[in-house]
């Protein structure tokens, strides 16, 4: 549990500090009521840890049946219907031999429970060392060896994902989709994306967002849609960073978890997301410009290519995609902050610092140097 000296639960904020949670921590009484719907779990013994992740509430529970991970979403964020394709994807990956958490079913065979304003899911505690569990999502790997192991694990996920034919998830907050950059007219696709999300549209209504986004697309997107179209669509993880992986003592990936952002994109988009989130220390943006670690990015690519080769054209597309790969998730995050939790200040930070700031950093001298180094790989 991440807590202040007075014992209050805290979660990761947009920056490096801990903040009060948007969602209250799961209580023992609450956990007992939910666990009663899962016969395999048994009775609650104790709550062992509360997650510092900010977008939901989760706790590690010890029961008579073992150790489990109980996660709670507000129904405006995830309904039973919204979780169904995510759980089906996890089951598909498990069937293909990938190590992912076991999703526990209720006494009537459901993979999640709806109760009042909340939606709950229960996973068996997965094997592996949770080396990064208290570190923010944009924390780099501790070593290049971890980056290489993570690259190989991502490639194995892409191989295992083949044959999962579910369509894209319906529009909902906090999903990292790929519909704008692949469109014939990306700016028009962005306008459609915004219009489908009333809270996002209301937040952007008084901002010159079309011009700002058009400038980013003009600087980076020429021909990108056609390049991406050459890559088969695929359900992907879309949130690949160290704290979503469990590890062996030797530094290999033991288990992959947290598929909350997963939907249909393509393997190259997922790989670009992994590099963008792990090789650049974004939490230092605004304090310094030299944020990138090309060695970590290369290690991720080296690991990936052990399993799935990348052509020169693939690498060129990856380099072009990196400054824009975060756009749809940034918009989705703004939708969450503006609509579900009512935090216009955090929505503004997601637009100014995340969507615009990240893309503009790639046009700085260190950003261009980082892209040039990858292009030469």
Secondary structure, DSSP 4 states (H G I P E B T S, - for coil): --B-TT--BEEE-SSSSEEE-SSPPPPHHHHHHHHTT-TTT-SEEEEEEE---SSSEEEEEEETTEEEEEEEEETTT--HHHHHHHHHHHHHHHHTT--BPPBPP-TTS-S-EEETTEEEEEEEPPSSB-TTTTS-TTPPPSSHHHHHHHHHHHHHHHHHHTT----PPPS-SS----SSTTSSSHHHHHHHHHHT-HHHHHHHTTS-HHHHHHHHHHHH-TTHHHHHHTSPEEEE----SGGGEEE-TTS-EEEE---TT-EEEEHHHHHHHHHHHHSB-GGGBTTBS--B-HHHHHHHHHHHHHHS---HHHHHHHHHHHTTTTHHHHHHHHHIIIIIS--HHHHHHIIIIIIIHHHHHTTSHHHHHHHHHHHT-
